[in-house]
């Protein structure tokens, strides 16, 4: 179960997309912004069919 989610980088504000694998359950991982290359912390929470994605700067 893959889902595409649009977001804005918490550093530079540029739009980007993340491909989320909902079948893997709750996840916390770091990906670099495709524009400014700074690390973004992704926190994916899944609960049945509902899911939430929270982003934050690594230095927060």
Residue pairs with C-beta under 8 A, 6 or more apart in sequence:
1 21
1 22
1 23
2 19
2 20
2 21
2 22
3 19
3 20
3 22
3 51
4 17
4 18
4 19
4 20
5 17
5 18
5 20
5 53
6 15
6 16
6 17
7 15
7 16
7 17
7 18
7 53
7 55
8 14
8 15
8 16
9 15
9 16
9 33
9 35
9 36
9 38
9 40
10 40
10 55
10 56
10 57
10 60
11 33
11 36
11 38
11 40
11 57
12 33
12 35
12 36
12 38
14 33
14 35
14 36
16 33
16 34
16 35
18 31
18 42
18 53
20 44
20 51
20 53
21 27
22 44
22 46
22 51
25 46
26 44
26 45
26 46
27 42
27 43
27 44
28 41
28 42
28 43
28 44
29 41
29 42
30 39
30 40
30 41
30 42
30 58
31 39
31 40
31 42
32 38
32 39
32 40
33 39
33 40
38 57
38 58
39 57
39 58
40 55
40 56
40 57
40 58
41 55
41 56
41 57
41 58
41 60
42 53
42 54
42 55
43 53
43 54
43 55
43 56
44 51
44 52
44 53
45 51
45 52
45 53
45 54
